[in-house]
């Protein structure tokens, strides 16, 4: 097994400290230390690393390094080291990184971040997936606004009112949040007129789920697609994601999970087809080939034949780059068949139940649809293997179906 290759760009006085933090993994990882951005760029051009760990200080040289890595090596995990998320001069730079780590970086956090990403990369690292990622012009990154808001949410002293005020400073995010919370999806009797009111009415967990999903769908913006049919298909998938998320939350509550865990189930279910969305926006020719191969009946085998991997694996790879919780990645990866998971739990079952209730995956023409995982006769075999297929299962599925 080849060693993971990490390129580190930092100030000279920080390089040795970072190398010391990585020392516990010296048997599995190798790293190259650089203090000069131009030398780092030359190294990326010569041999793309698995990970770029570099300072984000707002300088043009550092920005150029991240931009070049994104262009030449889209599969490289890009980690940015920065002192604050609030500095305005970082706004252009932050979008270049998949994840951000505060300076001075904590050793345990750095190791955990790298281990999760590299272990998932190895798990998903079949030749088909790597070839598919290599063909991408870029992999989307989460915005600076998102990173700042998520950092605030993690603070123990943040109030819902304060969070609402911070969200209100982002006009585009505010518009999308209010559009969603006032839709039939939530069915609220009282219209929501501000992010502050949304935070108080829905609670922190629900708002976090909505903000993550809004940001992810923003990265895969349908309006940027030149092909009208594909744009319509992407909008359809976004709508399906919202319905699936509501059903997953319902299933989680019925299975006895807490509201917090139910929101996590909702998030994973909503992002279940992010691999397809990535194909639509970044690899349209592969997407059209996949549609042709599906020929009215979607299956994982068709995905593997065309892509060399499943769309779920592709989506999981992207979520891993973004630093999603390992438990959520586990649910995402096994959402189609929970019996494949080493340790299936009720959260995974909730996500699976929501997927069972899907209708057509997406429309191909105005009067035609490709069949998805939704079935008139539900496939209860995986539930039976998990000991859940008793006489109450049909009633549970009916409840989930109507969300």
C-alpha positions as CSV (number, residue, x, y, z in Angstrom):
1,X,0.0,0.0,0.0
2,X,1.5,3.3,-1.1
3,X,2.0,6.1,1.5
4,X,-0.3,9.2,1.5
5,X,1.6,12.2,0.2
6,X,1.0,15.5,2.1
7,X,2.4,18.9,0.9
8,X,2.7,21.5,3.7
9,X,3.1,25.2,3.1
10,X,3.7,27.3,6.3
11,X,6.0,29.9,7.8
12,X,9.5,28.4,8.6
13,X,8.9,28.6,12.4
14,X,5.7,26.5,12.0
15,X,6.9,23.8,9.7
16,X,8.8,21.7,12.2
17,X,5.9,21.9,14.7
18,X,3.5,20.6,12.0
19,X,5.9,17.8,11.1
20,X,6.0,16.8,14.8
21,X,2.2,16.7,15.0
22,X,2.1,14.3,12.1
23,X,4.9,12.1,13.5
24,X,2.5,9.4,14.9
25,X,1.5,8.6,11.2
26,X,5.1,8.5,9.8
27,X,4.6,4.8,8.9
28,X,1.6,5.6,6.6
29,X,2.1,9.2,5.5
30,X,5.0,11.2,4.0
31,X,5.1,14.9,3.9
32,X,7.0,17.7,2.2
33,X,7.7,21.0,3.9
34,X,7.7,24.2,2.0
35,X,7.9,27.8,3.2
36,X,7.9,29.3,-0.4
37,X,4.6,29.3,-2.2
38,X,6.2,29.3,-5.7
39,X,8.2,26.1,-4.8
40,X,5.0,24.5,-3.5
41,X,3.3,25.4,-6.8
42,X,6.1,23.8,-8.7
43,X,5.7,20.6,-6.6
44,X,2.0,20.4,-7.3
45,X,2.6,20.8,-11.0
46,X,5.2,18.0,-10.9
47,X,3.4,15.5,-8.7
48,X,0.0,16.2,-7.3
49,X,-0.2,15.4,-3.5
50,X,-3.1,13.6,-1.8
51,X,-3.4,16.5,0.6
52,X,-2.4,20.2,0.5
53,X,-2.1,21.7,4.0
54,X,-1.3,25.4,3.6
55,X,-1.7,28.7,5.2
56,X,-4.5,31.0,4.1
57,X,-3.3,34.5,4.9
58,X,-5.0,36.4,2.0
59,X,-1.8,36.8,0.0
60,X,-1.8,36.4,-3.8
61,X,0.8,33.7,-3.6
62,X,-1.2,31.5,-1.3
63,X,-4.3,32.1,-3.3
64,X,-2.5,31.1,-6.5
65,X,-1.3,27.8,-4.8
66,X,-4.9,26.8,-3.9
67,X,-6.2,27.8,-7.3
68,X,-3.5,25.8,-9.1
69,X,-4.1,22.8,-7.0
70,X,-7.9,23.0,-7.6
71,X,-7.3,23.2,-11.4
72,X,-4.5,20.6,-11.8
73,X,-5.4,18.2,-9.0
74,X,-9.2,18.3,-8.3
75,X,-8.9,15.1,-6.2
76,X,-6.4,16.6,-3.7
77,X,-7.8,17.5,-0.3
78,X,-7.2,21.2,0.3
79,X,-6.9,22.2,3.9
80,X,-6.5,25.9,4.8
81,X,-4.8,27.1,7.9
82,X,-6.0,30.6,9.0
83,X,-6.1,32.7,12.2
84,X,-9.7,33.9,11.9
85,X,-12.8,33.4,9.9
86,X,-13.9,37.0,10.2
87,X,-11.1,38.8,8.3
88,X,-12.6,40.3,5.1
89,X,-9.3,39.7,3.2
90,X,-9.9,35.9,3.5
91,X,-13.2,35.9,1.6
92,X,-11.7,35.0,-1.8
93,X,-9.3,32.5,-0.3
94,X,-11.7,30.5,1.9
95,X,-13.7,29.2,-1.1
96,X,-10.5,27.6,-2.4
97,X,-10.3,25.2,0.6
98,X,-12.4,22.1,1.3
99,X,-11.9,22.6,5.0
100,X,-10.5,25.2,7.3
101,X,-8.4,24.7,10.5
102,X,-7.7,27.5,12.9
103,X,-4.1,28.6,13.7
104,X,-2.3,27.4,15.7
105,X,-3.8,24.1,14.8
106,X,-4.5,21.5,17.5
107,X,-2.6,18.3,16.9
108,X,-5.5,16.0,17.8
109,X,-7.8,17.9,15.5
110,X,-5.3,17.9,12.6
111,X,-4.7,14.1,12.9
112,X,-8.4,13.4,13.1
113,X,-9.2,15.5,10.0
114,X,-6.4,13.8,8.0
115,X,-7.2,10.3,9.2
116,X,-10.9,10.6,8.3
117,X,-10.2,12.0,4.9
118,X,-7.4,9.7,3.9
119,X,-9.1,6.6,5.3
120,X,-12.3,7.4,3.4
121,X,-10.3,8.0,0.3
122,X,-8.6,4.6,0.7
123,X,-12.0,2.9,1.3
124,X,-13.5,4.6,-1.8
125,X,-10.4,4.7,-3.7
126,X,-11.1,2.2,-6.5
127,X,-9.7,2.9,-9.9
128,X,-13.1,3.9,-11.2
129,X,-13.7,6.6,-8.6
130,X,-10.2,8.0,-8.9
131,X,-10.5,8.2,-12.7
132,X,-13.8,10.0,-12.4
133,X,-12.5,12.5,-9.9
134,X,-9.4,13.1,-12.1
135,X,-11.8,14.1,-14.9
136,X,-13.4,16.9,-12.9
137,X,-12.3,20.4,-13.6
138,X,-12.9,21.1,-9.9
139,X,-14.7,19.9,-6.8
140,X,-17.0,22.4,-5.2
141,X,-15.9,24.1,-2.0
142,X,-18.1,25.6,0.7
143,X,-18.3,29.3,1.0
144,X,-16.7,31.6,3.6
145,X,-20.1,32.7,4.8
146,X,-21.0,29.1,5.5
147,X,-17.8,28.5,7.4
148,X,-18.3,31.6,9.6
149,X,-21.9,30.6,10.5
150,X,-21.0,27.0,11.2
151,X,-18.1,28.2,13.5
152,X,-20.7,30.3,15.4
153,X,-23.1,27.4,15.7
154,X,-20.4,25.3,17.4
155,X,-19.9,28.0,20.1
156,X,-21.6,27.1,23.3
157,X,-22.5,30.7,24.1
158,X,-24.3,31.5,20.9
159,X,-28.1,32.2,21.2
160,X,-30.7,31.6,18.5
161,X,-31.4,35.3,18.3
162,X,-27.7,36.1,17.8
163,X,-27.4,33.4,15.1
164,X,-30.4,34.8,13.3
165,X,-28.8,38.2,13.2
166,X,-25.6,36.7,11.7
167,X,-27.5,34.9,9.0
168,X,-29.4,38.1,8.2
169,X,-26.1,39.7,7.2
170,X,-26.0,37.3,4.2
171,X,-28.8,38.5,1.9
172,X,-28.7,35.5,-0.5
173,X,-28.7,32.9,2.3
174,X,-31.5,34.8,4.1
175,X,-33.6,34.7,1.0
176,X,-33.2,31.0,0.4
177,X,-33.7,30.2,4.1
178,X,-37.0,32.2,4.3
179,X,-38.2,30.7,1.0
180,X,-37.7,27.2,2.3
181,X,-39.1,27.6,5.8
182,X,-42.2,29.3,4.4
183,X,-42.8,26.6,1.8
184,X,-45.2,23.7,2.1
185,X,-42.2,21.6,3.2
186,X,-42.6,22.8,6.8
187,X,-46.3,23.6,6.7
188,X,-46.0,26.4,9.3
189,X,-49.2,28.2,10.1
190,X,-47.4,31.5,10.9
191,X,-45.3,33.1,8.1
192,X,-41.6,33.5,9.0
193,X,-40.2,36.9,8.1
194,X,-36.7,36.9,9.4
195,X,-33.7,34.5,10.1
196,X,-34.0,35.4,13.8
197,X,-37.6,34.2,13.8
198,X,-36.7,31.1,11.8
199,X,-34.0,30.2,14.3
200,X,-36.3,30.6,17.3
201,X,-39.3,28.7,15.7
202,X,-37.3,25.8,14.3
203,X,-34.4,25.4,16.7
204,X,-30.7,25.1,16.3
205,X,-30.6,21.5,14.8
206,X,-33.2,22.2,12.2
207,X,-31.6,25.5,11.1
208,X,-28.2,23.8,10.9
209,X,-29.6,21.1,8.6
210,X,-31.2,23.7,6.4
211,X,-28.1,25.9,6.2
212,X,-25.9,22.9,5.2
213,X,-28.4,21.7,2.5
214,X,-28.8,25.3,1.2
215,X,-25.0,25.7,0.9
216,X,-24.5,22.3,-0.8
217,X,-27.2,23.0,-3.3
218,X,-25.7,26.5,-3.9
219,X,-22.4,24.8,-4.8
220,X,-24.3,22.8,-7.5
221,X,-26.2,25.8,-8.8
222,X,-28.9,24.7,-11.4
223,X,-28.9,28.2,-13.0
224,X,-25.3,27.7,-14.2
225,X,-26.3,24.7,-16.4
226,X,-26.5,25.5,-20.1
227,X,-28.7,22.5,-20.9
228,X,-32.4,23.2,-20.0
229,X,-33.3,19.5,-19.6
230,X,-30.5,18.9,-17.2
231,X,-31.4,22.0,-15.3
232,X,-34.9,20.8,-14.9
233,X,-33.6,17.4,-13.8
234,X,-31.4,19.0,-11.1
235,X,-34.3,21.0,-9.8
236,X,-36.3,17.8,-9.6
237,X,-33.6,16.1,-7.6
238,X,-33.5,19.1,-5.2
239,X,-37.2,18.8,-4.7
240,X,-37.0,15.1,-4.1
241,X,-34.2,15.7,-1.6
242,X,-36.4,17.9,0.5
243,X,-39.2,15.3,0.5
244,X,-36.8,12.5,1.4
245,X,-35.3,14.6,4.2
246,X,-38.8,15.1,5.7
247,X,-39.5,11.4,5.5
248,X,-36.2,10.5,7.1
249,X,-36.8,12.7,10.0
250,X,-40.3,11.2,10.5
251,X,-38.8,7.7,10.3
252,X,-36.2,8.6,12.9
253,X,-38.8,9.9,15.3
254,X,-40.9,6.8,14.8
255,X,-37.9,4.6,15.6
256,X,-37.3,6.4,18.8
257,X,-34.4,8.7,18.0
258,X,-33.9,12.1,19.5
259,X,-34.8,15.3,17.6
260,X,-31.1,16.0,17.2
261,X,-30.4,12.6,15.6
262,X,-33.6,12.9,13.5
263,X,-32.2,16.2,12.1
264,X,-28.9,14.3,11.2
265,X,-31.0,11.7,9.4
266,X,-32.8,14.4,7.5
267,X,-29.5,15.9,6.4
268,X,-28.1,12.6,5.1
269,X,-31.3,11.8,3.3
270,X,-31.4,15.2,1.6
271,X,-27.9,14.8,0.3
272,X,-28.4,11.2,-0.8
273,X,-28.1,12.0,-4.5
274,X,-25.4,14.7,-4.3
275,X,-23.2,12.4,-6.5
276,X,-25.8,12.7,-9.3
277,X,-25.9,16.4,-8.9
278,X,-22.2,16.6,-9.1
279,X,-22.3,14.7,-12.4
280,X,-24.9,17.0,-13.8
281,X,-22.9,20.1,-13.1
282,X,-19.3,19.0,-13.6
283,X,-19.4,15.9,-15.9
284,X,-22.5,16.5,-18.2
285,X,-21.3,14.0,-20.8
286,X,-21.0,11.2,-18.2
287,X,-24.4,12.2,-16.9
288,X,-26.0,11.9,-20.4
289,X,-24.3,8.5,-20.8
290,X,-25.7,7.4,-17.5
291,X,-29.2,8.4,-18.5
292,X,-28.9,6.4,-21.7
293,X,-27.6,3.4,-19.9
294,X,-30.4,3.6,-17.2
295,X,-33.0,3.4,-20.0
296,X,-36.0,3.8,-17.8
297,X,-34.8,1.7,-14.8
298,X,-32.1,3.1,-12.6
299,X,-29.7,0.7,-10.9
300,X,-26.3,0.8,-9.2
301,X,-25.0,-1.6,-11.9
302,X,-25.7,1.0,-14.6
303,X,-23.8,3.6,-12.5
304,X,-20.8,1.3,-12.2
305,X,-20.8,0.4,-15.9
306,X,-20.7,4.0,-17.0
307,X,-18.9,5.7,-14.1
308,X,-16.7,3.0,-12.7
309,X,-18.2,3.6,-9.2
310,X,-21.6,4.3,-7.8
311,X,-23.0,7.9,-7.5
312,X,-23.3,7.3,-3.7
313,X,-19.5,6.7,-3.5
314,X,-18.9,9.8,-5.5
315,X,-21.1,11.8,-3.3
316,X,-19.6,10.3,-0.1
317,X,-16.1,11.3,-1.4
318,X,-17.2,14.9,-1.8
319,X,-18.8,15.0,1.7
320,X,-15.7,13.5,3.1
321,X,-13.6,16.3,1.5
322,X,-15.9,18.8,3.2
323,X,-15.3,17.2,6.6
324,X,-18.7,15.7,7.3
325,X,-19.0,13.6,10.5
326,X,-17.9,10.0,10.0
327,X,-21.2,8.7,11.3
328,X,-23.0,10.7,8.6
329,X,-20.7,9.4,5.9
330,X,-21.4,5.8,7.1
331,X,-25.2,6.4,6.7
332,X,-24.6,8.0,3.3
333,X,-22.5,5.2,2.0
334,X,-24.9,2.5,3.1
335,X,-28.2,4.3,2.4
336,X,-29.2,1.9,-0.4
337,X,-28.7,-1.3,1.6
338,X,-28.2,-1.0,5.4
339,X,-27.2,-4.7,5.6
340,X,-23.9,-3.9,4.0
341,X,-22.9,-1.7,7.0
342,X,-20.7,-3.2,9.6
343,X,-22.8,-1.7,12.4
344,X,-26.3,-0.8,11.1
345,X,-28.2,1.5,13.5
346,X,-31.6,3.1,13.7
347,X,-30.3,6.3,12.0
348,X,-29.2,4.4,8.9
349,X,-32.5,2.5,8.9
350,X,-34.4,5.8,9.0
351,X,-32.4,7.1,5.9
352,X,-33.1,3.8,4.1
353,X,-36.8,3.9,4.9
354,X,-37.1,7.4,3.4
355,X,-35.3,6.2,0.3
356,X,-37.7,3.3,0.0
357,X,-40.6,5.7,-0.4
358,X,-39.1,7.6,-3.3
359,X,-41.2,8.0,-6.5
360,X,-39.5,8.4,-9.9
361,X,-35.9,9.5,-9.5
362,X,-36.1,12.2,-12.1
363,X,-38.0,13.2,-15.3
364,X,-36.2,12.6,-18.6
365,X,-38.8,14.3,-20.8
366,X,-42.1,16.0,-20.0
367,X,-44.0,12.7,-19.9
368,X,-41.3,10.2,-19.0
369,X,-39.3,9.5,-15.8
370,X,-36.4,7.2,-14.9
371,X,-37.5,4.9,-12.1
372,X,-35.7,5.4,-8.8
373,X,-35.6,3.3,-5.7
374,X,-39.3,3.9,-4.9
375,X,-41.3,0.7,-5.4
376,X,-45.0,-0.1,-5.4
377,X,-44.1,-3.3,-3.5
378,X,-41.5,-2.3,-0.9
379,X,-38.4,-4.4,-0.7
380,X,-38.3,-5.4,2.9
381,X,-35.5,-7.9,2.7
382,X,-32.8,-5.6,4.2
383,X,-35.2,-4.8,7.0
384,X,-35.9,-8.5,7.6
385,X,-32.1,-9.1,7.9
386,X,-32.0,-6.3,10.5
387,X,-34.9,-7.9,12.4
388,X,-37.3,-5.0,11.6
389,X,-39.7,-6.6,9.1
390,X,-42.5,-7.5,11.5
391,X,-46.2,-6.9,11.0
392,X,-45.9,-3.2,11.9
393,X,-43.4,-2.4,9.2
394,X,-46.0,-1.7,6.6
395,X,-47.7,0.7,8.9
396,X,-44.4,2.4,9.7
397,X,-43.6,2.8,6.0
398,X,-47.1,4.3,5.4
399,X,-46.4,6.9,8.1
400,X,-43.0,7.7,6.6
401,X,-44.5,7.9,3.1
402,X,-46.8,10.7,4.2
403,X,-44.1,12.3,6.3
